[in-house]
Each structure stands twice: as structure tokens, then as C-alpha cells.
Amino acid sequence: MSKVFACFKSIGAYAPKKVLSNEDLEKMVETTDEWILQRTGIKERRLASEDELTSDLGLKAAKLAIERAGIKTDEIDAVICATLTPDFLCMPATACLIASKLGIKNVLAFDVSAACSGFVYILYLAKSLIESGLHKNILIIGAEKLSSVVDYTDRGTCILFGDGGGAAIIGTTTDKNEAIADIQISADGDYAHLLVAPRSRVTHPKDDRTLEYLQMAGNEVFKVAVKTLTNDVVEILQKNGISADEIDHFIPHQANLRIIEAVREKLNFSHEKTVLTVHKYGNTSAASIPMAMNDAYEEGRIKHGDLILLDTFGGGFTWGSALLRFGGK
């Protein structure tokens, strides 16, 4: 009997219609378009409307991923959503809400909170569930309404974040040449205090400050992110006997152009192989990687069998990388 591998069958994404440009932010906080571009590479970001929930963003991305996978909703046997901005604080899970809106019933559905690393975390889970033989078609979603936790009087954070959703179908294959080759994920909670996003008033883990909005120690996060992202990629490539030259597409988490460029240069990836969307979406946390992958797919850059490297870092701290062949037809 042939061995079954997990396969990345399709990608889909959704970006809200409202655009928040750097020029718009100049009217809201003490900043300039030039200052933001030099420090982040971000030109604009998308914001969900007041009546758009995280589950709505994820739903639209999910519908596109399902359509492109060529399957029906009743063939999906698990729904996993990565988000740090769920519709509800504790329950129900956003995955349950998306499943309900899709008409998917009586299947495994749950959320994962791993911040910007969320999509790679749930990709790891989907691969494990598929290759265990317990599941055949898993819908994974990264969706965020970060505008709901951003303080738009804080110029250090409000310039960075946007809203959006990305989704994929992870299915089965017996062809190793279209399989998800390897995923590694990790975390270190000692850095938790450097990046915090409360959904209600909470006490900061290192002092007595009361928090209502996302808080970030930018310089400290930058330093750890560059080092961790670089080391993680070197490790997964060496582990799998793959050189940087063999990678068709390098898709890093879209947090900050300076971080991406620092990692790209250290790993010697070309500009042509590096997928960039940070300039038009900003940092969309768990939605970042699937949104970037979807853009590259819709531009015709990603094709069946292409070798893709994902690399991500987020609050927790969490991080991860993945090597996969794109299995979409």
C-alpha cells in the first residue's frame, strides 16, 4: 500500500476593501509617509468594516481555497483557524463559526493562538492529522481583524498592522514530489512581555501596567526575529539536504521590510524568489503568509510542483518554517 503524504492543495485569500494609507495616518498621528516607508516598507494596509468579523474575513478566503481545490464542503473533515483576534474572547472558536457559515457540520473545528506564526502552526497540525490517516481534507485558515486591538493614537504600532484572511486546503497525495516535506515549529515564552495583544483589560506580565491595546517593544522584537528566522531556515534546509538555490519561492512573514531584507540577505535569497506584500497589506499576523502566497499564485508565479519555503515569527515568542511542494493544479 502506498504511503500517504500531506499535500498543499490550494490557496485563497481576502483583503478588505477599505485602504488605510500612510497619508491617512499622517492625519491621525505624528508621522509621515517617508518615516513609515523607511522603517517598515509599508505603504498601506487594509481595514475591515465595523460589521466585518474575523470569521467573515476567514470565510471569504476559505470559499476561494475550497473552490480552487475542486472539492465540496462535505468532503472537509476538519477546520482549523489561527487567529489572535477571534470573534469572541473565549468561545465559540472562530473555526466553529466559519465551519457553520460554510455549512460544515460534525467535524473537528478549533482555533490556535500562535500570533504571526499561526498559519505555519496549523499547517503542522494539518500535516500530522493527514499523515496519521485520520483525516483527508483539512481547511486551515489564518484570519485577523487587528484593527480591533490596535491603538490608533500609538504611532509605534498603528502604522504596522492590517486586516485580512488566508486559507488553504491540505489534502492527501501518494506522490512525494507534491508533498509537504517538513515543518518545524517552536516557542519561547520568556519573551512573552515584548509583544502583547489583549482582548480585554489585562495586567502586563512583567509589570503592573493595565493593557487595552496591542503593545510591542519594537527594537527588541526586531533583533530576536532576524536571528531566529535566519537560524530556523538554515536548520530546516540543512536537515532536508536542500540548498537555497533549489527554493523556487521564499515566503516570509510580512511584518517589516527591514526584517525580511535582513533575513533574505543572510540566507542569500534573490529578490525574484522572495515574495513581498508587506507594502500593501502591512502585518496581518496569522493571515500574512497565506495572503502573500495567494498574491504570488494569482500573479502566476506559483505553479504545481514548485518548492516553497515559509518562514515566520510572532508573539509568544513563536516561530516556524516549512518546506513544501505546491500541490495545486
C-alpha positions as CSV (number, residue, x, y, z in Angstrom):
1,M,0.0,0.0,0.0
2,S,1.4,3.4,-1.0
3,K,2.3,5.8,1.8
4,V,0.1,8.8,2.1
5,F,1.6,12.3,2.4
6,A,0.0,15.7,3.2
7,C,-0.4,17.9,0.2
8,F,-0.9,21.7,-0.1
9,K,-3.8,21.6,-2.5
10,S,-4.9,25.2,-2.8
11,I,-4.6,28.7,-1.6
12,G,-7.1,31.6,-1.2
13,A,-7.2,35.0,0.5
14,Y,-9.3,38.0,1.1
15,A,-8.3,41.6,1.8
16,P,-11.0,44.1,3.0
17,K,-11.9,46.9,0.6
18,K,-11.0,49.9,2.9
19,V,-7.4,51.1,2.5
20,L,-5.6,53.0,5.2
21,S,-2.6,54.7,3.6
22,N,0.4,56.4,5.2
23,E,-1.1,59.7,4.1
24,D,-4.3,58.8,6.1
25,L,-2.1,58.1,9.1
26,E,-0.4,61.4,8.8
27,K,-3.7,63.0,9.7
28,M,-4.2,60.7,12.8
29,V,-0.8,60.6,14.5
30,E,2.6,62.4,14.4
31,T,4.2,60.5,11.5
32,T,5.0,60.8,7.8
33,D,4.8,58.6,4.7
34,E,8.6,58.8,4.4
35,W,9.2,57.9,8.0
36,I,6.9,54.8,7.8
37,L,8.4,53.6,4.5
38,Q,12.0,53.9,5.7
39,R,11.3,52.0,8.9
40,T,8.8,49.4,7.7
41,G,8.4,49.3,3.9
42,I,4.6,49.7,4.4
43,K,2.7,52.0,2.1
44,E,-0.9,51.0,3.0
45,R,-2.9,48.4,4.8
46,R,-6.5,47.1,4.7
47,L,-9.1,47.6,7.4
48,A,-12.2,45.6,7.9
49,S,-15.5,47.4,8.2
50,E,-17.2,47.6,11.6
51,D,-19.6,44.8,10.6
52,E,-16.9,42.5,9.3
53,L,-15.7,40.0,11.8
54,T,-12.6,37.9,11.8
55,S,-14.8,34.9,10.8
56,D,-16.1,36.8,7.8
57,L,-12.6,37.5,6.6
58,G,-11.7,33.9,7.0
59,L,-14.9,32.7,5.4
60,K,-14.2,34.6,2.1
61,A,-10.7,33.2,1.9
62,A,-11.9,29.7,2.7
63,K,-14.5,29.8,-0.1
64,L,-11.8,30.6,-2.6
65,A,-9.5,27.9,-1.3
66,I,-12.3,25.3,-1.4
67,E,-13.3,26.3,-5.0
68,R,-9.6,26.1,-6.2
69,A,-9.1,22.7,-4.5
70,G,-12.0,21.3,-6.6
71,I,-13.7,19.7,-3.6
72,K,-17.1,20.1,-1.9
73,T,-17.6,21.3,1.6
74,D,-18.9,18.0,2.7
75,E,-15.5,16.5,1.9
76,I,-13.8,18.6,4.5
77,D,-13.3,16.7,7.7
78,A,-11.5,19.3,9.9
79,V,-11.4,23.1,10.2
80,I,-8.6,24.8,12.0
81,C,-8.2,28.6,12.4
82,A,-5.2,30.6,13.5
83,T,-6.1,34.0,15.0
84,L,-5.2,36.3,17.8
85,T,-8.4,38.4,17.2
86,P,-11.2,35.9,17.5
87,D,-14.8,36.9,17.1
88,F,-15.3,36.0,20.8
89,L,-12.8,36.1,23.6
90,C,-13.1,32.5,24.8
91,M,-15.8,30.7,22.9
92,P,-17.1,29.8,20.4
93,A,-14.0,29.2,18.4
94,T,-13.7,31.2,15.2
95,A,-13.2,27.9,13.3
96,C,-16.6,26.7,14.5
97,L,-18.2,29.9,13.2
98,I,-16.5,29.6,9.8
99,A,-17.5,26.0,9.6
100,S,-21.1,26.9,10.4
101,K,-21.1,29.7,7.7
102,L,-19.8,27.1,5.2
103,G,-22.5,24.6,6.2
104,I,-19.8,22.2,7.5
105,K,-21.1,20.1,10.4
106,N,-20.0,17.3,12.7
107,V,-16.2,17.8,12.1
108,L,-13.2,18.7,14.2
109,A,-13.0,22.5,14.5
110,F,-10.8,24.6,16.8
111,D,-8.6,27.7,17.0
112,V,-4.9,28.1,17.6
113,S,-3.3,31.1,19.1
114,A,0.3,31.5,17.9
115,A,0.2,35.1,16.7
116,C,2.1,35.7,13.4
117,S,3.3,32.0,13.4
118,G,-0.3,30.8,13.5
119,F,-0.6,29.7,9.9
120,V,2.6,27.6,10.0
121,Y,1.5,26.1,13.3
122,I,-1.8,24.9,11.9
123,L,-0.1,23.7,8.7
124,Y,2.0,21.5,11.0
125,L,-1.2,20.2,12.7
126,A,-2.9,19.5,9.4
127,K,0.1,17.6,8.1
128,S,0.2,15.5,11.2
129,L,-3.6,14.7,11.1
130,I,-3.4,13.9,7.4
131,E,-0.4,11.6,7.7
132,S,-1.9,9.9,10.7
133,G,-4.6,8.6,8.4
134,L,-7.4,10.2,10.5
135,H,-8.3,13.0,8.0
136,K,-8.3,13.5,4.3
137,N,-9.2,17.2,3.6
138,I,-8.5,19.8,6.2
139,L,-9.4,23.5,5.8
140,I,-6.8,25.8,7.5
141,I,-7.4,29.5,7.9
142,G,-5.3,32.4,9.2
143,A,-7.6,35.4,9.8
144,E,-7.1,38.7,11.7
145,K,-9.0,41.8,12.5
146,L,-6.0,43.5,14.1
147,S,-7.7,46.9,13.8
148,S,-9.8,45.8,16.8
149,V,-6.7,45.6,19.1
150,V,-4.6,48.5,17.7
151,D,-4.4,51.9,19.4
152,Y,-4.6,54.4,16.6
153,T,-3.0,57.1,18.8
154,D,0.2,55.0,19.1
155,R,2.3,55.7,16.1
156,G,4.7,52.9,17.0
157,T,2.1,50.2,16.4
158,C,-0.8,51.6,14.4
159,I,1.4,52.0,11.3
160,L,2.2,48.3,11.2
161,F,-1.0,46.3,11.2
162,G,-3.8,45.5,8.9
163,D,-6.7,43.1,8.5
164,G,-7.3,40.1,6.2
165,G,-7.7,36.4,5.8
166,G,-5.9,33.5,4.1
167,A,-6.9,29.8,3.7
168,A,-5.7,26.6,2.2
169,I,-6.9,23.0,1.7
170,I,-4.5,20.4,2.9
171,G,-5.3,17.0,1.4
172,T,-3.6,13.7,0.6
173,T,-1.2,12.5,-2.1
174,T,0.9,9.4,-2.7
175,D,3.4,11.4,-4.8
176,K,6.2,12.6,-2.6
177,N,7.1,15.2,-5.2
178,E,3.9,17.2,-4.4
179,A,4.0,16.7,-0.6
180,I,4.7,18.9,2.3
181,A,8.3,17.8,3.0
182,D,8.9,19.2,6.5
183,I,7.7,21.7,9.1
184,Q,9.4,22.8,12.3
185,I,7.8,25.0,14.9
186,S,8.9,26.2,18.3
187,A,8.3,28.8,21.0
188,D,10.0,30.6,24.0
189,G,7.6,32.2,26.5
190,D,10.4,34.1,28.2
191,Y,9.9,36.8,25.5
192,A,6.1,37.0,26.0
193,H,6.2,40.5,27.5
194,L,7.8,42.0,24.4
195,L,4.6,41.6,22.2
196,V,1.2,41.5,23.9
197,A,-2.3,41.9,22.4
198,P,-5.1,41.8,25.0
199,R,-8.7,41.3,24.0
200,S,-9.8,42.9,27.3
201,R,-8.2,44.9,30.1
202,V,-5.3,42.8,31.4
203,T,-2.2,43.3,33.6
204,H,1.1,43.3,31.7
205,P,3.1,40.1,32.5
206,K,6.3,42.0,33.6
207,D,4.8,45.0,35.5
208,D,1.6,46.5,36.8
209,R,0.5,48.4,33.7
210,T,-3.1,47.9,32.5
211,L,-3.3,47.0,28.8
212,E,-6.1,47.5,26.4
213,Y,-4.4,47.5,23.1
214,L,-1.5,45.7,21.3
215,Q,1.9,46.6,22.9
216,M,5.3,45.9,21.2
217,A,8.9,46.6,22.1
218,G,9.9,47.1,18.5
219,N,13.7,47.1,18.7
220,E,13.9,44.0,20.9
221,V,11.5,42.1,18.7
222,F,13.4,43.1,15.6
223,K,16.7,41.7,17.0
224,V,15.3,38.4,18.1
225,A,13.2,38.0,14.9
226,V,16.1,38.4,12.5
227,K,18.4,35.9,14.4
228,T,15.6,33.4,15.0
229,L,14.2,33.4,11.4
230,T,17.6,33.0,9.9
231,N,18.7,30.2,12.2
232,D,15.4,28.4,11.6
233,V,15.7,28.4,7.8
234,V,19.3,27.3,7.9
235,E,18.3,24.4,10.1
236,I,15.4,23.2,8.0
237,L,17.4,23.4,4.8
238,Q,20.4,21.5,6.2
239,K,18.1,18.9,7.8
240,N,16.5,18.2,4.4
241,G,19.7,18.4,2.4
242,I,18.3,21.4,0.3
243,S,20.3,24.4,-0.8
244,A,18.9,27.9,-1.0
245,D,19.3,27.7,-4.8
246,E,16.8,24.9,-5.0
247,I,14.0,27.0,-3.5
248,D,11.5,28.4,-6.0
249,H,9.7,30.8,-3.7
250,F,10.7,32.2,-0.3
251,I,7.6,33.4,1.5
252,P,8.5,35.1,4.9
253,H,6.0,36.5,7.4
254,Q,5.2,40.0,6.2
255,A,6.0,42.0,9.3
256,N,8.5,44.6,8.3
257,L,10.6,45.0,5.1
258,R,13.8,45.6,7.2
259,I,13.4,42.2,8.9
260,I,12.6,40.5,5.6
261,E,15.6,42.1,3.9
262,A,17.9,41.3,6.7
263,V,16.9,37.6,6.7
264,R,16.9,37.4,2.8
265,E,20.4,38.8,2.6
266,K,21.8,36.5,5.3
267,L,20.3,33.5,3.5
268,N,21.3,34.7,0.1
269,F,17.8,34.5,-1.4
270,S,17.3,36.7,-4.6
271,H,14.7,39.4,-4.8
272,E,13.0,37.4,-7.5
273,K,12.5,34.4,-5.3
274,T,11.2,36.5,-2.3
275,V,7.5,37.1,-2.1
276,L,6.7,40.6,-0.7
277,T,3.3,42.0,0.1
278,V,4.1,44.0,3.3
279,H,3.9,47.2,1.3
280,K,0.2,46.9,0.5
281,Y,-1.2,44.8,3.4
282,G,1.1,45.6,6.4
283,N,1.4,43.0,9.1
284,T,-1.7,40.8,9.1
285,S,-0.3,38.3,11.6
286,A,-1.7,34.8,11.0
287,A,-3.1,35.8,7.7
288,S,0.2,37.2,6.4
289,I,1.8,34.1,4.8
290,P,-1.4,32.8,3.1
291,M,-2.2,36.3,1.8
292,A,1.3,36.6,0.4
293,M,1.2,33.1,-1.1
294,N,-2.2,33.9,-2.7
295,D,-0.8,37.1,-4.3
296,A,2.1,35.1,-5.8
297,Y,-0.4,32.4,-7.0
298,E,-2.7,34.9,-8.7
299,E,0.2,36.6,-10.4
300,G,1.1,33.2,-11.9
301,R,4.4,32.9,-10.1
302,I,3.5,29.8,-8.1
303,K,2.9,26.7,-10.1
304,H,2.3,23.0,-9.5
305,G,5.3,21.3,-8.0
306,D,7.2,24.5,-7.1
307,L,9.3,24.2,-3.9
308,I,8.3,26.8,-1.4
309,L,9.9,27.8,1.9
310,L,7.8,29.5,4.5
311,D,9.4,31.3,7.5
312,T,7.6,33.1,10.3
313,F,8.0,34.7,13.7
314,G,5.4,36.1,16.2
315,G,4.4,36.9,19.7
316,G,4.8,34.3,22.3
317,F,7.6,34.2,21.0
318,T,6.6,31.6,18.4
319,W,8.4,30.8,15.2
320,G,8.4,28.2,12.5
321,S,9.4,27.2,8.9
322,A,8.0,24.9,6.3
323,L,9.3,23.2,3.1
324,L,6.5,22.2,0.7
325,R,5.7,21.4,-2.9
326,F,2.7,23.3,-4.2
327,G,0.1,20.7,-5.0
328,G,-2.5,22.9,-6.7
329,K,-3.3,22.0,-10.3
